[in-house]
Amino acid sequence: MDAILGLLGLIVFAACVIVLAAAMTWVVVKLSPGRNKAQPKS
């Protein structure tokens, strides 16, 4: 039973890390200025 709980905990931990990385990437993309918006149109 301990092995099953340990494996389940590892899966939950990996999912949390992936979700955190995706959230941080989304925040950086939303906060950083876009390349096309910063350049003046010619």
mmJSON file of the N, C-alpha and C atoms, coordinates in Angstrom:
{"data_MODEL":{"atom_site":{
"group_PDB":["ATOM","ATOM","ATOM","ATOM","ATOM","ATOM","ATOM","ATOM","ATOM","ATOM","ATOM","ATOM","ATOM","ATOM","ATOM","ATOM","ATOM","ATOM","ATOM","ATOM","ATOM","ATOM","ATOM","ATOM","ATOM","ATOM","ATOM","ATOM","ATOM","ATOM","ATOM","ATOM","ATOM","ATOM","ATOM","ATOM","ATOM","ATOM","ATOM","ATOM","ATOM","ATOM","ATOM","ATOM","ATOM","ATOM","ATOM","ATOM","ATOM","ATOM","ATOM","ATOM","ATOM","ATOM","ATOM","ATOM","ATOM","ATOM","ATOM","ATOM","ATOM","ATOM","ATOM","ATOM","ATOM","ATOM","ATOM","ATOM","ATOM","ATOM","ATOM","ATOM","ATOM","ATOM","ATOM","ATOM","ATOM","ATOM","ATOM","ATOM","ATOM","ATOM","ATOM","ATOM","ATOM","ATOM","ATOM","ATOM","ATOM","ATOM","ATOM","ATOM","ATOM","ATOM","ATOM","ATOM","ATOM","ATOM","ATOM","ATOM","ATOM","ATOM","ATOM","ATOM","ATOM","ATOM","ATOM","ATOM","ATOM","ATOM","ATOM","ATOM","ATOM","ATOM","ATOM","ATOM","ATOM","ATOM","ATOM","ATOM","ATOM","ATOM","ATOM","ATOM","ATOM","ATOM"],
"id":[1,2,3,4,5,6,7,8,9,10,11,12,13,14,15,16,17,18,19,20,21,22,23,24,25,26,27,28,29,30,31,32,33,34,35,36,37,38,39,40,41,42,43,44,45,46,47,48,49,50,51,52,53,54,55,56,57,58,59,60,61,62,63,64,65,66,67,68,69,70,71,72,73,74,75,76,77,78,79,80,81,82,83,84,85,86,87,88,89,90,91,92,93,94,95,96,97,98,99,100,101,102,103,104,105,106,107,108,109,110,111,112,113,114,115,116,117,118,119,120,121,122,123,124,125,126],
"type_symbol":["N","C","C","N","C","C","N","C","C","N","C","C","N","C","C","N","C","C","N","C","C","N","C","C","N","C","C","N","C","C","N","C","C","N","C","C","N","C","C","N","C","C","N","C","C","N","C","C","N","C","C","N","C","C","N","C","C","N","C","C","N","C","C","N","C","C","N","C","C","N","C","C","N","C","C","N","C","C","N","C","C","N","C","C","N","C","C","N","C","C","N","C","C","N","C","C","N","C","C","N","C","C","N","C","C","N","C","C","N","C","C","N","C","C","N","C","C","N","C","C","N","C","C","N","C","C"],
"label_atom_id":["N","CA","C","N","CA","C","N","CA","C","N","CA","C","N","CA","C","N","CA","C","N","CA","C","N","CA","C","N","CA","C","N","CA","C","N","CA","C","N","CA","C","N","CA","C","N","CA","C","N","CA","C","N","CA","C","N","CA","C","N","CA","C","N","CA","C","N","CA","C","N","CA","C","N","CA","C","N","CA","C","N","CA","C","N","CA","C","N","CA","C","N","CA","C","N","CA","C","N","CA","C","N","CA","C","N","CA","C","N","CA","C","N","CA","C","N","CA","C","N","CA","C","N","CA","C","N","CA","C","N","CA","C","N","CA","C","N","CA","C","N","CA","C","N","CA","C"],
"label_alt_id":[null,null,null,null,null,null,null,null,null,null,null,null,null,null,null,null,null,null,null,null,null,null,null,null,null,null,null,null,null,null,null,null,null,null,null,null,null,null,null,null,null,null,null,null,null,null,null,null,null,null,null,null,null,null,null,null,null,null,null,null,null,null,null,null,null,null,null,null,null,null,null,null,null,null,null,null,null,null,null,null,null,null,null,null,null,null,null,null,null,null,null,null,null,null,null,null,null,null,null,null,null,null,null,null,null,null,null,null,null,null,null,null,null,null,null,null,null,null,null,null,null,null,null,null,null,null],
"label_comp_id":["MET","MET","MET","ASP","ASP","ASP","ALA","ALA","ALA","ILE","ILE","ILE","LEU","LEU","LEU","GLY","GLY","GLY","LEU","LEU","LEU","LEU","LEU","LEU","GLY","GLY","GLY","LEU","LEU","LEU","ILE","ILE","ILE","VAL","VAL","VAL","PHE","PHE","PHE","ALA","ALA","ALA","ALA","ALA","ALA","CYS","CYS","CYS","VAL","VAL","VAL","ILE","ILE","ILE","VAL","VAL","VAL","LEU","LEU","LEU","ALA","ALA","ALA","ALA","ALA","ALA","ALA","ALA","ALA","MET","MET","MET","THR","THR","THR","TRP","TRP","TRP","VAL","VAL","VAL","VAL","VAL","VAL","VAL","VAL","VAL","LYS","LYS","LYS","LEU","LEU","LEU","SER","SER","SER","PRO","PRO","PRO","GLY","GLY","GLY","ARG","ARG","ARG","ASN","ASN","ASN","LYS","LYS","LYS","ALA","ALA","ALA","GLN","GLN","GLN","PRO","PRO","PRO","LYS","LYS","LYS","SER","SER","SER"],
"label_asym_id":["A","A","A","A","A","A","A","A","A","A","A","A","A","A","A","A","A","A","A","A","A","A","A","A","A","A","A","A","A","A","A","A","A","A","A","A","A","A","A","A","A","A","A","A","A","A","A","A","A","A","A","A","A","A","A","A","A","A","A","A","A","A","A","A","A","A","A","A","A","A","A","A","A","A","A","A","A","A","A","A","A","A","A","A","A","A","A","A","A","A","A","A","A","A","A","A","A","A","A","A","A","A","A","A","A","A","A","A","A","A","A","A","A","A","A","A","A","A","A","A","A","A","A","A","A","A"],
"label_entity_id":["1","1","1","1","1","1","1","1","1","1","1","1","1","1","1","1","1","1","1","1","1","1","1","1","1","1","1","1","1","1","1","1","1","1","1","1","1","1","1","1","1","1","1","1","1","1","1","1","1","1","1","1","1","1","1","1","1","1","1","1","1","1","1","1","1","1","1","1","1","1","1","1","1","1","1","1","1","1","1","1","1","1","1","1","1","1","1","1","1","1","1","1","1","1","1","1","1","1","1","1","1","1","1","1","1","1","1","1","1","1","1","1","1","1","1","1","1","1","1","1","1","1","1","1","1","1"],
"label_seq_id":[1,1,1,2,2,2,3,3,3,4,4,4,5,5,5,6,6,6,7,7,7,8,8,8,9,9,9,10,10,10,11,11,11,12,12,12,13,13,13,14,14,14,15,15,15,16,16,16,17,17,17,18,18,18,19,19,19,20,20,20,21,21,21,22,22,22,23,23,23,24,24,24,25,25,25,26,26,26,27,27,27,28,28,28,29,29,29,30,30,30,31,31,31,32,32,32,33,33,33,34,34,34,35,35,35,36,36,36,37,37,37,38,38,38,39,39,39,40,40,40,41,41,41,42,42,42],
"pdbx_PDB_ins_code":[null,null,null,null,null,null,null,null,null,null,null,null,null,null,null,null,null,null,null,null,null,null,null,null,null,null,null,null,null,null,null,null,null,null,null,null,null,null,null,null,null,null,null,null,null,null,null,null,null,null,null,null,null,null,null,null,null,null,null,null,null,null,null,null,null,null,null,null,null,null,null,null,null,null,null,null,null,null,null,null,null,null,null,null,null,null,null,null,null,null,null,null,null,null,null,null,null,null,null,null,null,null,null,null,null,null,null,null,null,null,null,null,null,null,null,null,null,null,null,null,null,null,null,null,null,null],
"Cartn_x":[0.829,0.0,0.87,2.012,2.891,3.451,3.722,4.266,3.239,1.982,0.916,0.741,0.76,0.629,1.834,3.007,4.196,4.161,3.717,3.597,2.54,1.427,0.367,0.872,1.621,2.192,3.163,3.957,4.906,4.167,3.104,2.306,1.669,1.125,0.513,1.566,2.75,3.832,4.239,4.391,4.785,3.709,2.448,1.361,1.389,1.662,1.729,2.894,4.02,5.166,4.852,4.195,3.84,2.839,1.852,0.857,1.518,2.428,3.124,3.975,4.657,5.476,4.599,3.463,2.551,1.994,1.659,1.127,2.174,3.409,4.468,4.741,4.709,4.903,3.795,2.56,1.411,1.548,1.972,2.138,3.227,4.344,5.438,4.993,4.257,3.798,2.82,1.948,0.968,1.614,2.648,3.258,4.328,4.966,6.024,5.401,6.003,5.449,5.648,4.699,4.798,5.794,6.405,7.394,6.722,5.591,4.924,4.335,3.914,3.318,4.365,5.589,6.63,7.215,7.145,7.735,6.727,7.176,6.273,5.986,4.777,4.417,5.016,5.544,6.137,5.41],
"Cartn_y":[-1.197,0.0,1.257,1.201,2.362,2.688,1.654,1.89,2.577,2.186,2.792,4.259,4.548,5.93,6.766,6.173,6.887,7.205,6.253,6.471,7.519,7.454,8.448,9.834,9.926,11.201,11.749,10.874,11.297,11.819,11.161,11.611,12.966,13.129,14.409,15.511,15.218,16.202,16.608,15.643,15.943,16.793,16.486,17.273,18.698,18.877,20.219,21.017,20.38,21.061,21.497,20.644,20.982,22.127,22.093,23.168,24.483,24.435,25.645,26.222,25.371,25.835,26.451,25.843,26.39,27.735,27.857,29.116,30.224,29.908,30.913,31.34,30.403,30.735,31.642,31.35,32.17,33.586,33.71,35.03,35.817,35.178,35.869,36.31,35.484,35.841,37.006,37.021,38.098,39.407,39.354,40.572,41.154,40.319,40.834,41.51,42.61,43.302,42.487,42.593,41.871,42.529,41.751,42.299,43.182,42.747,43.495,44.798,44.826,46.042,47.106,46.718,47.678,48.358,47.707,48.269,49.197,50.372,51.258,50.733,50.947,50.486,51.426,50.845,51.689,51.511],
"Cartn_z":[0.0,0.0,0.0,0.691,0.728,-0.658,-1.442,-2.778,-3.672,-3.522,-4.327,-3.935,-2.632,-2.181,-2.589,-2.557,-2.99,-4.471,-5.265,-6.701,-7.004,-6.289,-6.475,-6.079,-5.001,-4.587,-5.606,-6.196,-7.226,-8.459,-8.842,-9.994,-9.712,-8.515,-8.148,-8.123,-7.579,-7.544,-8.96,-9.856,-11.237,-11.92,-11.685,-12.274,-11.746,-10.463,-9.878,-10.47,-10.677,-11.272,-12.694,-13.455,-14.836,-14.87,-13.992,-13.93,-13.526,-12.563,-12.141,-13.274,-14.013,-15.137,-16.223,-16.497,-17.508,-17.059,-15.779,-15.26,-15.325,-14.963,-15.013,-16.457,-17.384,-18.791,-19.284,-18.901,-19.303,-18.753,-17.496,-16.885,-17.6,-17.913,-18.598,-19.985,-20.693,-22.032,-21.96,-20.969,-20.844,-20.406,-19.574,-19.055,-19.962,-20.756,-21.63,-22.855,-23.287,-24.459,-25.73,-26.624,-27.892,-28.818,-29.66,-30.588,-31.648,-32.16,-33.228,-32.709,-31.462,-30.907,-30.639,-30.326,-29.973,-31.203,-32.356,-33.565,-34.244,-34.653,-35.379,-36.79,-37.257,-38.605,-39.621,-40.694,-41.734,-43.043],
"occupancy":[1.0,1.0,1.0,1.0,1.0,1.0,1.0,1.0,1.0,1.0,1.0,1.0,1.0,1.0,1.0,1.0,1.0,1.0,1.0,1.0,1.0,1.0,1.0,1.0,1.0,1.0,1.0,1.0,1.0,1.0,1.0,1.0,1.0,1.0,1.0,1.0,1.0,1.0,1.0,1.0,1.0,1.0,1.0,1.0,1.0,1.0,1.0,1.0,1.0,1.0,1.0,1.0,1.0,1.0,1.0,1.0,1.0,1.0,1.0,1.0,1.0,1.0,1.0,1.0,1.0,1.0,1.0,1.0,1.0,1.0,1.0,1.0,1.0,1.0,1.0,1.0,1.0,1.0,1.0,1.0,1.0,1.0,1.0,1.0,1.0,1.0,1.0,1.0,1.0,1.0,1.0,1.0,1.0,1.0,1.0,1.0,1.0,1.0,1.0,1.0,1.0,1.0,1.0,1.0,1.0,1.0,1.0,1.0,1.0,1.0,1.0,1.0,1.0,1.0,1.0,1.0,1.0,1.0,1.0,1.0,1.0,1.0,1.0,1.0,1.0,1.0],
"B_iso_or_equiv":[0.0,0.0,0.0,0.0,0.0,0.0,0.0,0.0,0.0,0.0,0.0,0.0,0.0,0.0,0.0,0.0,0.0,0.0,0.0,0.0,0.0,0.0,0.0,0.0,0.0,0.0,0.0,0.0,0.0,0.0,0.0,0.0,0.0,0.0,0.0,0.0,0.0,0.0,0.0,0.0,0.0,0.0,0.0,0.0,0.0,0.0,0.0,0.0,0.0,0.0,0.0,0.0,0.0,0.0,0.0,0.0,0.0,0.0,0.0,0.0,0.0,0.0,0.0,0.0,0.0,0.0,0.0,0.0,0.0,0.0,0.0,0.0,0.0,0.0,0.0,0.0,0.0,0.0,0.0,0.0,0.0,0.0,0.0,0.0,0.0,0.0,0.0,0.0,0.0,0.0,0.0,0.0,0.0,0.0,0.0,0.0,0.0,0.0,0.0,0.0,0.0,0.0,0.0,0.0,0.0,0.0,0.0,0.0,0.0,0.0,0.0,0.0,0.0,0.0,0.0,0.0,0.0,0.0,0.0,0.0,0.0,0.0,0.0,0.0,0.0,0.0],
"pdbx_formal_charge":[null,null,null,null,null,null,null,null,null,null,null,null,null,null,null,null,null,null,null,null,null,null,null,null,null,null,null,null,null,null,null,null,null,null,null,null,null,null,null,null,null,null,null,null,null,null,null,null,null,null,null,null,null,null,null,null,null,null,null,null,null,null,null,null,null,null,null,null,null,null,null,null,null,null,null,null,null,null,null,null,null,null,null,null,null,null,null,null,null,null,null,null,null,null,null,null,null,null,null,null,null,null,null,null,null,null,null,null,null,null,null,null,null,null,null,null,null,null,null,null,null,null,null,null,null,null],
"auth_seq_id":[1,1,1,2,2,2,3,3,3,4,4,4,5,5,5,6,6,6,7,7,7,8,8,8,9,9,9,10,10,10,11,11,11,12,12,12,13,13,13,14,14,14,15,15,15,16,16,16,17,17,17,18,18,18,19,19,19,20,20,20,21,21,21,22,22,22,23,23,23,24,24,24,25,25,25,26,26,26,27,27,27,28,28,28,29,29,29,30,30,30,31,31,31,32,32,32,33,33,33,34,34,34,35,35,35,36,36,36,37,37,37,38,38,38,39,39,39,40,40,40,41,41,41,42,42,42],
"auth_comp_id":["MET","MET","MET","ASP","ASP","ASP","ALA","ALA","ALA","ILE","ILE","ILE","LEU","LEU","LEU","GLY","GLY","GLY","LEU","LEU","LEU","LEU","LEU","LEU","GLY","GLY","GLY","LEU","LEU","LEU","ILE","ILE","ILE","VAL","VAL","VAL","PHE","PHE","PHE","ALA","ALA","ALA","ALA","ALA","ALA","CYS","CYS","CYS","VAL","VAL","VAL","ILE","ILE","ILE","VAL","VAL","VAL","LEU","LEU","LEU","ALA","ALA","ALA","ALA","ALA","ALA","ALA","ALA","ALA","MET","MET","MET","THR","THR","THR","TRP","TRP","TRP","VAL","VAL","VAL","VAL","VAL","VAL","VAL","VAL","VAL","LYS","LYS","LYS","LEU","LEU","LEU","SER","SER","SER","PRO","PRO","PRO","GLY","GLY","GLY","ARG","ARG","ARG","ASN","ASN","ASN","LYS","LYS","LYS","ALA","ALA","ALA","GLN","GLN","GLN","PRO","PRO","PRO","LYS","LYS","LYS","SER","SER","SER"],
"auth_asym_id":["A","A","A","A","A","A","A","A","A","A","A","A","A","A","A","A","A","A","A","A","A","A","A","A","A","A","A","A","A","A","A","A","A","A","A","A","A","A","A","A","A","A","A","A","A","A","A","A","A","A","A","A","A","A","A","A","A","A","A","A","A","A","A","A","A","A","A","A","A","A","A","A","A","A","A","A","A","A","A","A","A","A","A","A","A","A","A","A","A","A","A","A","A","A","A","A","A","A","A","A","A","A","A","A","A","A","A","A","A","A","A","A","A","A","A","A","A","A","A","A","A","A","A","A","A","A"],
"auth_atom_id":["N","CA","C","N","CA","C","N","CA","C","N","CA","C","N","CA","C","N","CA","C","N","CA","C","N","CA","C","N","CA","C","N","CA","C","N","CA","C","N","CA","C","N","CA","C","N","CA","C","N","CA","C","N","CA","C","N","CA","C","N","CA","C","N","CA","C","N","CA","C","N","CA","C","N","CA","C","N","CA","C","N","CA","C","N","CA","C","N","CA","C","N","CA","C","N","CA","C","N","CA","C","N","CA","C","N","CA","C","N","CA","C","N","CA","C","N","CA","C","N","CA","C","N","CA","C","N","CA","C","N","CA","C","N","CA","C","N","CA","C","N","CA","C","N","CA","C"],
"pdbx_PDB_model_num":[1,1,1,1,1,1,1,1,1,1,1,1,1,1,1,1,1,1,1,1,1,1,1,1,1,1,1,1,1,1,1,1,1,1,1,1,1,1,1,1,1,1,1,1,1,1,1,1,1,1,1,1,1,1,1,1,1,1,1,1,1,1,1,1,1,1,1,1,1,1,1,1,1,1,1,1,1,1,1,1,1,1,1,1,1,1,1,1,1,1,1,1,1,1,1,1,1,1,1,1,1,1,1,1,1,1,1,1,1,1,1,1,1,1,1,1,1,1,1,1,1,1,1,1,1,1]
}}}
